[in-house]
Structures are given as C-alpha cells and as structure tokens.
Amino acid sequence: MAASNSLTVPAARELITGGQLEGNQFDILKLISQLIQDEEHQATARELLLRILELRQTQRSFADYSEAVDSLLRTAGLFPYITPSNLSLPDLIAYEAHRPLDYEYGDVVFHEIQAKVYRRLMSRENVILSAPTSFGKSLVLDALIASNKFENIAVVLPTLALIDETRKRLSKFRDLYRIITHPSQELGERNLLVMTQERVLDLPELPALDLFMIDEFYKLDISRGDVDRGILLNHALQRLMQTGANFYLAGPNIHSLAGTLPRDFTASFISTSFSTVVSDVKLLPTPPRGEEFNALSNLCEELSGPTLIYCRSPLRARQVARHFLSVGIGEPSIELQPAADWIGENYHPDWLLCQALPQRIGIHHGKIPRALAQYQVTAFNEGKLDFLICTSTLIEGVNTSAKNVVIFDHQLSRKKLDFFTFSNIKGRSGRMMQHFVGNVYLFKAPRRKTFRRLMYRCIRKGAELRIAS
C-alpha cells in the first residue's frame, strides 16, 4: 500500500532506519495515517511509528511533528508512548481511559489490547490471551491485584526462576496480601499464591480463590515439551477450576484452542499480534566448520546495546564465555569486581563466572545457583552487563532488557528448534519503553518450513527480515 505521493512502506522504512529524513517527515506520517485506517495494515503502521520512536531517542528529526506523532500513536492504540501534553481534549480523555483503576504503584497507561483484557477480567470474565512477549501480560495481572477486588489470587508459573522474579515484582502488594510461594507457609486472611504447578498440587488446602492466572499456558499441551510437567499442570488447572474462580491464561503464539474442551469451559480467547516493539531478524552467512566461535565474537564486537546470546546447553555457554575472554570481548568493570571476588571466596576463585563478570559478561543456565542467576539478570537489565550468555532458562517469561538477541545454536538440547521455541527466543529482543527496535541475529536459517513461516510473520507484522550477503 502506498500514499498518494507514491512513498511505499519499504521506502519509508529505509528512510527511517537510514536516518535520511530531512524533508520526508510529512510524507512518512501521511503514509502512516493512511495505513492505520486499514485494519489489514495497522501492524505496519505501528511498526513504522515504533521506528520513529527509536529514532527520536537519538535525533530530533520529528521534533516539529511531535503532536502529529502522538495523535497517530493514539489512533494505533500505543497509549503508553504518548506525551499527554501534546493531545487534544478528546485524545486526552481516551488516554486517561486507558489507565487501570486505583493503581498507586507508578504512572501506568495500558495500550489498546491490554486495556481490553483488563476490563474483561475486571468484569469477572475468563480470558485466554495469546500475545507476543513484549505485550505486557504481567502488567495486566499487577493492575488486577492492585484493584483490591479479589480476596485470594493464585499465579502459576513454569519455573522457580520465574517465581523468584515474580515474587520480587509483586512484593509491592505485601500490604494487601500475604505472598505465599511454598506449601509450608501458612495462609493469611488474604493470599497471593505464586507457585509452580507442583507446589499448587502440594498445598493441603486451597483458599477460596477469586482469580487465578497460569503463565505460559501452552504447556498444558502435553505433546509440547516435558510430558510429566504438562500432566501436572493439567491436574493443577483442574484443581484450580474446581474453586469456581475466574481465570486468566496467558502465553505466546497460540492461534486456536482445541475443539475437545469441556462445554462448561467458557472464556474469551484473545489472540493478538499487537506488539510494543519491533524485532528485525537478520540472517548471517553460516560460518565454516570450526569458525563458529570467531564468527560470533566478530559479530558481537560490532553490536551496541545489551545482548543475549542463546546456546543449546550449559557446556556450550561456557565455551562461548571462554572464547570471549580469550579474544578480549568485554570491557573491564570496576563495579562488578566485588561480585566476582565474593563468588571466588564463596564458591571457587577459578570458576569461569569469576573471570567473566568483571568483563561485563554473564553466564545464565540451569546449573548456575539461583541467587547468582537472579543477580546477573538484574545486572543485565541495569546495563551493568553487556552480554548475557544463556540457555533456554531465559526464554520462559523471565524479563530481560535486551537490544540484541543472537541465536548461536539452533537446537534445544539435542532437538532442533521448532518455530514456537524460536519465537520465544526471538521475543526477547527489544523492551517496552527501553528498546523500541530489537535485533535478532541468526547464523543458520531454521528448518525450511519454519523459515517460510518466519518470513510471512515478519512481513505481516512489518518487521524486517534481512539476509546478509
């Protein structure tokens, strides 16, 4: 689709990403305004707006058009990115209507689909949400808790690492609820259960629940991933549903539900591609055998911004870290040296992590002690680590602020990455309110079927897919 001035979407994208905007701003905004009126092209309009926001962080190219940009953001439903002082009265009313009720824990404004999900749950509807990683599913939960409309709430998470992260985030509600993360804890008058499915099943008795959420609900499908844990999650869901509580099931990349669901299983199913960031996927040449590590380090030397590097196993992550240290990747950090010294004193001075941290390099996998894994995620999100070399432990809901994601291995343990897992890893690039445009780097195309689906989705969502020569 093109504007009347013949400016096409690829040309507009190239102008924005190349920073060649002088004299073209009006034509670009005109194109976006036309795209946004057509439901089929709204994702592309949002993508171009997010690229403009990324550009505005370093340039003032759209400074004279700030009111027009904010008006387009409002039409696109991207309310969190709006500067309210630039809005007309009708737009300002719409902006304020996207705030959660009685939320006293920060200046929060929902985007369009977040507000839709929130309102349905507040109206005591059941909601099953499939949305991208950058959607902000957890913020909806936080707003429900803050509303103080629910006496007892349960949150079911797939991993202990995610329990730790969620418990920290929800600790701001400790004046409203007793936060329970283990079956050995005593229940209070009002409770917020934050548990894995195993711990939910180990509870002697559930409180009278008003609401429960299951994160990464796709794990209910026992044909995907760990069969034993999938069966336990189904048992936990059955136990939770017997309470009669409303439910909120959230996860990525689910486009339909099984036709064999029970008749009394009623819920609003919302499947959306609405994203608050753009992920550009870049396919690099496959390096010759034996040159993989050099290709990775050469790429990382050119990257700017916090970078996640996905590896198939803890051994592979250690190999990457050793290679980085051997070729001088990383910048010395006086700030991280005390942490490295403490690890050396309390674990072992020759541990690879002690050498990597002072060079702003983190290592995150299932064999790292949980406290050290949490510390590294926090350091990465605070900009203290430039690289976080990880396995699949970071793709299941743990929030990171990565500008770049490098998929070094196209395997999960010994299995090839399927599209679903690939999408979860890719979704770690970009971060709402921090990195409007994220980059995903591949050294090898996924399986042909997966790659075709990837190209289709990138085109449909307006992201770029570049194949390097």
N, C-alpha and C positions, 0 to 999 in steps of 0.2 A: 504494500500500500504506500502511496506517495502523496505528498502535499501538492497543492496546485502549482507550487513553484518548482516541482519536479525533484525536490530533495527526497531521497529514498532513506529507508531505515538504515541500511548498511553505510550509506554516505554520512548520515547524521552520527551514527556510532563512531565512525572513523574520525570525524571532526572532533568529537568529544574526547575520545581516548587519545587522539594525537595532539590535543590542546590547540588546534587550529580554528579558533572560534571567532576571531575578530570579524565582525560584520555578519556573522552567521547565526547569532543567538536568536534573533527573532524568528528566522525560518525554522530553526530546530524546535522552538517552543510551539510554533504554529503546527508543525508536523505532529508533535506530541498531543496537542489539543484535538487534532483530527483522529488520531489513533485511539484516544481514550474514550471517544464516543461510540466505538465499535467494540462490543464485548469480546469478539474474537482477537482483537489486537490490544486489549488492555494490559496484558502481561508485558508486551513490548513497550508500551508507554511507561509502565512502572520501571522497567529496566533502564530506559533512557533517562528517566528522572533520577534514579539512583546513581547513574554515572555522572550526572550533573552535580549531585550532592558530593560525590567523591572528589570531583574536580574543585568544588568550592572550598574544600579543606585547605588547598594549597594555592588557588588562584581566585581572583575576583572577577572572573570572566562574565558571570551572570549577576554581578552586583547591581546593575541598573535594572535588572528584571526580577528582583527578589520577590516582589508582590505577585507577579505572574507565575513564578515557580511555585510559590506557596499555594496559590489558587489551584494549580494543576495537581499538586500533592494532595490537596483536599479532595478533588474530584477522583483521584486514583485511590483514595482510601488510606493514604500513608500519613495519617494524622500525627504520629509521634515525631515526624521530621519537620513539622510545620513550625514557623515562627509566628506565634499568635498575634503579635503586634502588626503583622502585615495583612491580617484578614479583615474582610468586610464583616459587618454585623451578622448577616446570615451564615457566613462561613465560620465565624467565631462561635455562634450558637451550636453549629454542627460539631465543631472541635470540642467544646465543653461537654457535649452529649456523649462523647467517647471516653469520658473518664469513668473509672469504676466508682461505685458508691462507697462512701465512708472509708476511703483509703488514705491513711495517715502516715504512710511509710515511704514517701517520696512523691515526686511530681510525675504521675503516671497517666499517659493517654494511650488508649488502645488504637490499633489500626482497625480497619473496617471489619475484617473477619473475626479478629479477636473479640470485638465488641458483640458480634452476633453470637459467638459461642458463649460468652459470659452471660448475656441476657437470657439465653435459653436455660442455662444451668441455674441461674438465679430464680427463674420461673419454675424450677423443680422439674425440668425436662431432663431426660437422659441424653447424653451426647457422646457419639463416637467420632473422633476427629482424626483425620489423616492429613498431615500438613508437613511442609519442609522443616528442616532442623532450625532454620532461622525464624520460624513463625512466632515464637514466644508462647509456647504452650504452658510453660511453668508460671508465667506471669498471670495467666488466667486463674490458675489454682491459687496463687497468692492473693488475688483480689477476692476470690470466693471465701478464703479463710478470713481475710480482713473484714469482710462484711459482718461477721459475728452472727450470721443467720443459721449456722449449723452447730449443733452441740458436740457431735463426735464425728470425726473425719478420719478416713484411712487412706494412705497413699502407698501403693505397692510398686516397688522399683526392682529392676532386674539384678542389680549388683550391690555389694557392700560399699564400693567406692561411691556409687550414686546416692546411697543412704547417707554417707558422711557429708557429701556436698549439699544434699537437700536439707539435712538436719541443720547445718550451718545457716543456710538461707532462710529457713523457717524459724530460726531461734528468735527472730524479732516478734514472734507471736506468743512467746512463752508467758506473757501476762494474761493471755486469753485461754491458753490450752496447756495441759501437761503433754509434753512431747515424748512419745513412747517409741523407742527403736528396738527394744528387745523384750521377749516374752517374760523375762524375770522381773521387769519393772511393774510396780503397782499402778493400776489405773486411778485417775483422778475424777473429779466431777465432770470436767470437760476434757476430752482427749484428742490428740492429733497423733495417729499411728503412722509411723514412717518405717516400712518394713519390706523385706523380700517376701516372696510367696511362702517360703519355708517357715519364716517366723510368724506369718499370719496363721498358718496351719498349726503352729506350736502353741498359739495362745489358748489357755484353758477356756477362756470365755471372751467373746467379743462384746464391747459396749454397744449400746443402742445407736447404731450408726445412722447418720442423716445423709452422708455423702461418702463415696469412695472413688478414688482415681487409680487406674492402672496405667503406668507409663510403659511405652514400648509394647503395646498390647498385641502386636503382631506375633509375639512369642506364644500366644495361645494356640497358634497353628503348630502342632507337634511335628509336622513334616519339615519344618524350618528350624535348623539348629539342634539344640540339646533336647532330645525327646523326653528324658526324665524330668527336666525342669519345666518343660512345656506341660506335661501331665500335672505336675504340682501346681502350676499356675492356673490350670483349668479347675482343679479342686479348690484353690483359693477363691477363684471367681464364683464358683457355686456357693461356697460358704458365705461370701460377702453378699451375694444376691439374695440369700435367704433372710437377710436382715430387712429387706424391703427398702434399703437406702437408694437414693438416686446415684447414678454413676457417670463418670467421665473417663472414657477410654481414649488415650492419645498415643499417636505414633506416626511415623513417616511412611509415605509411598504405598499406601493401601488404597486401591481404587474400587473395590467392591467387597461385599460381605457374602459369606456362604449362604446358599439358599436353604440349608438344613437347620437354620437357627430355630429355637423353640418359638411357638406362636406368641407366648407371653413376653418375648424379648423385644421390647419396644424402645426405640431410641431414634434420635435424629442423627443420620450419618452425614457428616460434612467432610467431603474430600476436596481439598483445595491445593492449588499450586502457588497461592499467594505467598510471596517471599519478600522479605525486607532487605535482602542483599542480593547481589549478582555474583555468580560463580563462573569465571571464564576457565574453560577446560583447554589445556594446551598439550598436544601430543608431540613428544620429542622423539628424535631418532633412537631406535633401540641400540644400545652400545654393544660393541663386540664382546664376546665371551672373555671374561677376565678384566674388563674395563668398566664394569658396572659401578664400582665404588668411586672411581675417578670421575665418571660422568655425573654422579650425584654430587660430589664435592664441587665440581666445576659449576654446576647449576646453582648450588647454594651460595657460592661466592658472589653470584650476580644478583641474588634476591635481596630485597629490602622488606622489613617488617617481620613480625613473629611468624615462624614457620614450623608446621607439624610435618614430621617425616614418618610415613606409615611403613612398618616392616612386618613380615609374616610371623615372626617368633622372637622371644627374648634373646636367643643367640644372635639372630640377625641384627637386632637393635644394638647389642653390644659390639658387633663387628663394625657397624656404621659409626658408632661413637669412637671406637679405637682409630678408625681410618680418619675421621675428622681431626682428632688430636694429632695424628701423625703428619697430616698435611697442613696443620696450622689454622684450621677453620675455628672461628670463635674469637671473641675479644675478651681480654682479661677483665675480671670483675672483682674489685676490692669488696664490694657489697656482699657477694656470695661466698667469699673465702671463709668467713666464720662458720657458715653452714657446712662447708666441706670439711673444715677442721673438726667440727663436732661429730660428723659422720665417721671420720677417721678414728676418733677417740672411742666412739661407742660401738662401731662395727669393725672396720679394718682399714688401716691407712692406705693399703694398696688397692682398695676397691675402686673400680673404674669410675664410679659415680663421684668419688672424691676428686678425681682429676678433671672430670668433665664439667662439673658445676662452676668452678672458677673461670671457665672459658665460656660461660653463658650457654652451656649445652646440658639439657636434661634428658634423662632416660626413664621411660614410664612403661612398665609392663606388669603382669600379674604376680611376678616374683619379687617385686620391689615392696618393702614394708609399706603398709597403707599410709602411715603418717608421712613418710618421705614422698610417696606418690602425691598426696594432697598438697604438700609443701611445694612441689615442683609445678603443679597445675596453677597454684596461686602465684608463684613467681613468674610463670609464663604469662598469665593474664595481666600481671602488673608490669610487664615489659622488662623484667629482670633477666629472663632467658630469651635468647634469640632463636634457639632451636629446641624442640621437644621431640625426641626420637621415641616412637611409641608403637605398640601393637594394637590389637583390637580392643584393649581395655579402655581406650578413649573414644570409641565410636558409638557407645550406647548411652548417650544422654549427658555425659559429663561435659559441662560447658567450658569452652576454651575460646580465646580471642586470637584466632589465627588469621593472618592476612593471606598466607600461602599454605597449601597442603601439597606435599609431594608423595605420590604413591610409588614407593620404591619397589615393592613386591606386589604382584597381582595374585597373591594367594592368602588364604586364611588357614594357618597351619599347613596342611598338605592339599587342601581343596582350592580350586580356582575361585576367585571372587565372582559371585553372581552379581547381577545388576542391583539387587536390593542392598547388599553389603557395600558395593561400590558407591551407591547413592548416599549411604550413611557416612562413609568416609569423606566423600566429596562435600557433603553438607557442613563439614567442619570449617570450610573456608569462608571468610567474611564473618562479621559480627555486627548485629544491630547496634546502631549509634556509635560504632567504632570504625569498622571497615566496611564501607558500602559495597565495594567490589573486592571479591576474593579471587585467588588464582589457584587452580588445580593443575598439577604437572604430572604427566604420565610418560613413562619410558617405553611402554608397550601397550598397544590397543587391547582393550578387553576382548573377550570372545566376540566373534563377528556379530552374532545376534544382539549381544549386549551393546556393542558399539553402534549398531544401527539405531537401537532404542535411545542411546545416549545422544546421538546426533539429532534425532527427532525431538527429544525433550529440550535440548539446548535451543534449538530453533524455535520451538513453541513458547519457551519461557523468555526468549530474547537474549539469552546468554551467548557468548561467543564460543565457538569450537575451532581452535587453530591447530593446524598440523604443520610443525616446523620442518623445513627442508634440510 
